[in-house]
Amino acid sequence: MRIVTLAALMSAALAISTAPAVAEWKSYISKDLGFSFMAPGEVKAELGTYRAEVSGPRQTIVFKSTDDNIEYKVTVMNFTQAQADGAIILGEREFTFRQRNNVLTDTFSRVGAGKDTIYGRKVVIDLPMNKGRTTGAFYFTNGKLYTLEATVLPANGNYASVDPGRFIDSIKFALSRNEPGAIELHAPKVD
């Protein structure tokens, strides 16, 4: 009996030690860009580009991390001179996200409460050619367009995972409500 118990314990320990490592979720904040969010693992910042018909070409600031074959990305674009066109810019970004993809859900989204409430859109799409499923959220506030995207890649395959929703729903624009101990993100300088 003891040998069976010992064998079972050793098998369990071996299974745990060979299981894939899951990154710890951390809180990140960008005081310069006015938002915070949570993501697993290390978040890296880079510059990117975006082009659309109404908003034109834009340089973007992108924060990315990957864990367990799920890609997490926050993209920020500055539209200081076009704040009055925020609804149009937000709608155009959502449209380009949806275009040529199978839309599974499209709902209104809200961050904050009371006078701090920011409204946006939340969309879930299946990517073409079985390249995965992406949950996206879009907000326009203080002259900036914020896009959050979490893509479950086919290598993961768990399209019902709660992690994309956890990431998308973690964004905050009222920095006073930030998680204690948040890691400060330093955005690359935009031209």
Phi, psi and omega in degrees: 000319180296324180294319179296315179298315180297319179296320179295318178296318180293322177295318178296317179296320179295318179297318180293319183288336180262358178292148180297142179288138178251126183290147178285139176282135180232157176265134180237147181222142171235099180294324180296324182263353172078039178202166174218161179199169176244144178206157176277149174072198182271130179264131179248145181252144176206165175267148177220185177226153179217141179222131176216166186296309183279311185282345177073192178285138181221141169276140183239158170250126185238132174247126185225149168210160178225137176209133176053042180058035169235126179263130180245132184214133172242127179241133180237131177236138181266128177229046184306320183280353185236034183300326180293340180262018184305317181295321179292316180296316178298313179298320179295319180295318178297318180300315180294328177294318183284330190304132178060025176235157177277108182278123180266318176216152177211109185225163171287154179226155181219138176237132178086184181215158178063223182292344179270005184292132174239127180259149179203204181231148175232127185227139174242129181230152166265130180283151180296157176057036176054043180269005176126187180232132181241133171257127181233148175225144188226129180222143174235119178205148178051038177075016180230144174257124179249127177236126174248134179223132174235117183249118173275114183280157180303329179298332175277305174075353180271082183289352177264007180304142178278348185297318176301318178295321178299316179296308183301316184281356183275351184295141177222140177252340175272098188294343176292342179261018182290154176292139176297143178078019180296145180275127181285125177265134177253115183282141173296152180287130178268140179297000000 
